[in-house]
Amino acid sequence: MKVVSSSQQGTLKAAQWTCARCRSAESRRTTRFFSSSRTHFEHQSRRLGDNSQYRSVQTTVNTRCPTKTALEDVARRKSRLPDGPARTRFAPSPTGYLHIGGLRTALFSYLLAKRTGGQFLLRIEDTDQKRLVPDAEARLFEDLQWAGLSWDEGPQVGGPHGSYRQSERNDIYQHHAKHVLDRGAAYRCFCSPQTSGAGQAAYVTSGCYQSCSSWSPDESQERAEGKKESFTVRLRLPPDVRKRVYPDLVYGSIQRLKLSPAAPQPISSAEDGGDTGIDAADTVLVKSDGTPTYHFANVVDDHLMEITHVIRGAEWMASTPLHYDIYHAFGWKPPQFAHVGLLVDQNQAKLSKRNQDLALDVASMRHMHGVLPYSLNNFLALLGWSNPTTNDVMDREMLISNFDLKFTRGNTMVKTEKLWYLQKKHVTKQCLHAREMNDLSLIQDITSQIVTEVMEEFPEPLVNGQTTFEEHKATLPDQLHAYCADILLADSKNYTNAKGWLERHRYLFSWDPSQVPEPTHNINNAEGPPGLQARALVSTAQSLVTGFAWRASEVQSTSATTSSSNPHYRAIENLERRLHIHLTNGIWDLALDDLVGMQEAGSLDPDLSSLSKEEIEAWRERRPKEAAHPLNASTLVEQILPTAEEGHKEKLEAALKSQYKKLNTVILKYLRERLAYGMPGPSVSWIMALLGELECRRRLK
């Protein structure tokens, strides 16, 4: 072991000291420090002449000073979560239908509650009775339940802090209005616009023009109870309001807006930095008819329902100082607030029906556009929340396990292309799960939308190639569900919504021979009469279909799936597999015959002349009538010419592959044109399995 001198040790310590600075850096300069430290170590190693020492120091740097490790990131994000269970709420007003902005707010509140083992509450803020939409509340419940956001307390489920409708809590608000009056934090205001006279301009901006706040409690009570004068309850401005800042979990500190010029201006000095207060002194807490204002009822309810975290849109930031003032007036501890950015379009304009190609209310997205709940939740969660993972496709459980309070500041642009991308990924995942679990109920929500679209478009649809509407009218829905599930599982990677899916697969539910394109390919590239080539293509395709043992397949597939919980799909799946093997091996047979014909015509490479009809026929006699696996070039050559030289086998394989590729392209294209209008979709073998023998024969005539 080489001894390091004291000067060398000092040099190493200096390098390690630089490393410590690199480790502690939390800014963008971290990478640059790390890179310069690495260069410094290389320089030191050359000076010391000991590579082992450099490697030792370098290992220390690499393991102790990562620029951003996963553990550090997890720790930072975990610090954004509360230490204990969070109680969150979603408090909509039923003055309209739930839109995606409201659902996103509800989703964030739900995820925080579930992430921390807390409770998610639903509260209906219906104090503005004049603006209520009759069926908005019922649709709100339906939309939230559809999205999977079940509430732990609220309407329909109850709870210890009910009622959860503000219209049924007026006694509570009256009690707390008297409480805040007794504390001297609010006062009765007897002013009204009708009696304001010259002070009307001041009333409009500040509300009270008669200095009602100067009345003694006894005088105020006498006017209210003795003389029965009408009054409102107003919040008294806290004396230190101008110096306050209000914490927010997203934006940091929130300051108050400036006072209105017409409002009473408190005297300020140069030392206090001028006036930064909002005109909240005259804010009405209770109206003259005894109903609470939104702000007062909101604060009282959040406190009594023990809400710990309020997540809401950034448009409510201007009201946050007022809410803090109301908490201060009662002497209550406010919850923590997190304001998330607004949803805007690509022009940075607020979302509206006029600037979007997609309806914004949740019910329309469900019924008109076929959006699925887990797709919409995933899409909305990524609007304004910083996903800590590299995978954007997340179900509800994944969203809960990864959720924290790291939101992006500023507005969020909505691009619906991401919604359809996520929907396609979720459907593919659901179908894979259904296939693995052999449980079609896992995709029932998807197939239900498809069945609805099918019945609207085709009153008498084909099911497995047969019109069964009149004969089996009672069982059609069940048959159609199973049939749509078969098609979905066969082509799950291309699902966006039910309407687009039906357009892609309409040939499986109806057939119009006039839409079949004329053949554009012949069976080989040799010159010859086009009519003859077309007839050869037709007869070849027909022989492949008619030569398949359809009935034997049905017997075998049914007996093979008697123990399955879903024998219908397993039978179709088995039929498709056997059709795929039959088509593949049939085309390989044609490729072999073509090579023999080319050999007899003298157009084949002389090195391949050992291939003979007799050997091929002998091989065909030996092979089983129904193959268990599809063939390939190497298997064919090995089985037909097992004793041939390796070089000869390789050339023959190449020739077979070339001919197979040409035949496969032309034949499958023709079959797709005749069976499916030439449209994209599942494989030809899947189309044949879904249509059935009779319909395939009919379309190929």
Stockholm file with secondary structure:
# STOCKHOLM 1.0

chainA/1-701         MKVVSSSQQGTLKAAQWTCARCRSAESRRTTRFFSSSRTHFEHQSRRLGDNSQYRSVQTTVNTRCPTKTALEDVARRKSRLPDGPARTRFAPSPTGYLHIGGLRTALFSYLLAKRTGGQFLLRIEDTDQKRLVPDAEARLFEDLQWAGLSWDEGPQVGGPHGSYRQSERNDIYQHHAKHVLDRGAAYRCFCSPQTSGAGQAAYVTSGCYQSCSSWSPDESQERAEGKKESFTVRLRLPPDVRKRVYPDLVYGSIQRLKLSPAAPQPISSAEDGGDTGIDAADTVLVKSDGTPTYHFANVVDDHLMEITHVIRGAEWMASTPLHYDIYHAFGWKPPQFAHVGLLVDQNQAKLSKRNQDLALDVASMRHMHGVLPYSLNNFLALLGWSNPTTNDVMDREMLISNFDLKFTRGNTMVKTEKLWYLQKKHVTKQCLHAREMNDLSLIQDITSQIVTEVMEEFPEPLVNGQTTFEEHKATLPDQLHAYCADILLADSKNYTNAKGWLERHRYLFSWDPSQVPEPTHNINNAEGPPGLQARALVSTAQSLVTGFAWRASEVQSTSATTSSSNPHYRAIENLERRLHIHLTNGIWDLALDDLVGMQEAGSLDPDLSSLSKEEIEAWRERRPKEAAHPLNASTLVEQILPTAEEGHKEKLEAALKSQYKKLNTVILKYLRERLAYGMPGPSVSWIMALLGELECRRRLK
#=GR chainA/1-701 SS CCCCCHHHHHHHHHHHHHHHHHHHCCSTTHHHHHHHHHHHHHHHHHHHTCHHHHHHHHHHHHHHCCSSCHHHHHHHHHTTSCSSCCEEEECCCSSSCCBHHHHHHHHHHHHHHHHTTCEEEECBCCCCGGGCCTTHHHHHHHHHHHTTCCCSBBTTTBCTTCCCBGGGCHHHHHHHHHHHHHTTSEEEECCCGGGCGGGHHHHHHHSCCSCGGGSCHHHHHIIIIISCCCCEEEECCCTTGGGCCEEETTTEEECCCCCCTTSCCCCCCTTTTSCCCCSCTTCEEECTTSCBCHHHHHHHHHHHTTCCEEEEEGGGGGGHHHHHHHHHHHTCCCCEEEEECCEECTTSCBCCGGGCSSCCBHHHHHHTTCCCHHHHHHHHHTTTBCCSSSCCCCCHHHHHHHCCSCBCSSCEECCHHHHHHHHHHHHHHHHHHHHHHTCGGGGHHHHHHHHHHHHHHCSSCEETTEECTTTTTTTHHHHHHHHHHHHHHHTGGGCSCHHHHHHHTGGGTCCCGGGCCCCCCCSSSSCCCHHHHHHHHHHHHHHHHHTSCHHHHHHHHHHHTTTCSCHHHHHHHHHHHHHHHHHHHHHHHHHHHHHHHHHHTTCSCGGGTTCCHHHHHHHHHHSCSSCSSCCCHHHHHHHHCTTSCHHHHHHHHHHHHHHHHHHHHHHHHHHHHHHHTTCCCSCHHHHHHHHCHHHHHHHHC
#=GC SS_cons         CCCCCHHHHHHHHHHHHHHHHHHHCCSTTHHHHHHHHHHHHHHHHHHHTCHHHHHHHHHHHHHHCCSSCHHHHHHHHHTTSCSSCCEEEECCCSSSCCBHHHHHHHHHHHHHHHHTTCEEEECBCCCCGGGCCTTHHHHHHHHHHHTTCCCSBBTTTBCTTCCCBGGGCHHHHHHHHHHHHHTTSEEEECCCGGGCGGGHHHHHHHSCCSCGGGSCHHHHHIIIIISCCCCEEEECCCTTGGGCCEEETTTEEECCCCCCTTSCCCCCCTTTTSCCCCSCTTCEEECTTSCBCHHHHHHHHHHHTTCCEEEEEGGGGGGHHHHHHHHHHHTCCCCEEEEECCEECTTSCBCCGGGCSSCCBHHHHHHTTCCCHHHHHHHHHTTTBCCSSSCCCCCHHHHHHHCCSCBCSSCEECCHHHHHHHHHHHHHHHHHHHHHHTCGGGGHHHHHHHHHHHHHHCSSCEETTEECTTTTTTTHHHHHHHHHHHHHHHTGGGCSCHHHHHHHTGGGTCCCGGGCCCCCCCSSSSCCCHHHHHHHHHHHHHHHHHTSCHHHHHHHHHHHTTTCSCHHHHHHHHHHHHHHHHHHHHHHHHHHHHHHHHHHTTCSCGGGTTCCHHHHHHHHHHSCSSCSSCCCHHHHHHHHCTTSCHHHHHHHHHHHHHHHHHHHHHHHHHHHHHHHTTCCCSCHHHHHHHHCHHHHHHHHC
//
